C-alpha cells in the first residue's frame, strides 16, 4: 500500500502513482472564496457538465464500447457512468489518456484536486522542488518528464 502523505494543499494523497495505478479516494478540491459568475454552482449544473465531458469522451473514442475497450473495462461500465452522471475518480486518468487529453480529469471530476495528485505522481521531483530539480539523478536519468 502506498505511503500516505500530505500534499501542498494539505489533503492526504498517495505518495507515488504510476500511470494506470489506482488513485486514492477522492480528495476534495479546496473551495475558493468566490467563484466566477460564469461557472455553474448548482448540483444539477455540475452533473450536466460532468455528463457532457463523458459524452464527449465517448464520441472522441467512437462509442461506449470503444472507450471501454481503450481503458480496459466493459461497455456496461461506461453506460453506468452515463446513467449515474458520475465517473469514478480512479478511471479519469485512463479516460484522459484514451482521449489524448481532449477530455481532462478536471472536467470529469471537478471535485478532485487533480493538480495535487499529478504533483504526487512525479516521484523524480522532490515535493516543493522546481520541475528541473531531480530528487534522484540516477533514477530519472534519461527519463522524459510528462
N, C-alpha and C positions, 0 to 999 in steps of 0.2 A: 504494500500500500504506500503511495507517495506521501512524503512528509508534508504536513500542513504548515503553511507559513502565512504571515500577514503581508499583503501586497501594499503598494503605495497608497491605496485608498483606505487601508485598514481592515479590509474584509479578508476572511480566511480563503485561501485558494491552494491548489495542489502546487508543489514546488517544481515539478517538471511534467510537461505534457508533450508527448511526441505527436506528430501528425497522425491522426486516426485513433489516438488514445482517448479513452472516455474522460469527459470533463467532470470536475467536481460538481456537487449540487449547485444550482443556480445561485449566483452571487448578485444580489440586487444592486443596481447602479445607484450611486448617490443621487438624491433628489435635488435638483437645482433650486435655488431660492425663487427664481421666477422663470417660467417657461415662455418662450416666444409665443405670441398670439397665433402664429401660423401652424403650430403643432397641435394636433388633436389631443385632448386630455381625457375625454370620456372613455370608459372601458370599451364601449361599442366601437368607437372610432379607432382605438388602438388595436382591437381584434381585426377590424376591417383592413388596417394597414398590414398586419402580420399575414392575413389571408392573401392579400394582393401580392405580397412578396413571395409566398409559397406558390401561388398560381403562376407567377412569372417564372419561377424556377422550373415548374412542370413544363411550361411552354418552351423554355430555352432548351430543355433536355429532350423534348419531343414526346412528352406524355408521362403519365404517372408511372407506368411500368419502366420506362427508360430512366427516369430519375431514380426510382427504387433500385434498379439494377446498377446504376452508377455509384450508389452509396452502399451497396451490398445488403439491401433489405427487400422485402416483398412489396408488391404494389398495394397491398392492404394497409401497410403502414402509412403510406403517403395519403391514401384515401381517408384513413382515420384522422390524420393531422388536419386535412382539409375540413372534415366534418366537425372536428372539435375546435378548429381555428387556433391551433397551437402546435408548434413543433418542439419536441423535447430538446433542451439545450445541447445535449451530447451529440445530436445529429446535425446541428447547424454548421460546424466547420466542414463536414463532409459535403453538405449541400453547397456551401460557398465554393469548395474546390470543384465540384461537379459542374457548376455554372461558370467556372473560370472567373470568379469574384464579381460576376454581374449581379448576383443576389448576395448581399453581405449578411453576416450573422447579426449585425445590429438591426437589420430590417426584419429578420425573422423573430428575434427575441430582444427587443429594446430594453427589457427589464434586467438583462445580464450585463455586467461590466466587462465587455469583451476586450477593451484596451488593457485592463488589468490582467486578464487571463492570457492574452497574447504576450504581454511582458513576461509573465511567469513561464511561458513556453520556450523562452530563449535561454537555454542553460549555459550558453557560452558567454553571456553578458551578465556581469555582476549586477544585482539589484542596485539601482541608482547610478550605475556607470553609464557613460556615453556609449552610443551604438558602436563606436570604433574601438572601445576598450574591451579586451578579451580577458575573461576570468581564468582561462587555462589555454595558453598558446598552443600546447601540444594537441589538446582536444579538438580545437577548431581550425587547425592548420589546413588550409585548402578548402575549408567549408564555406559555401556561399551563404550569406545572411539572407533570410526570406524577405 
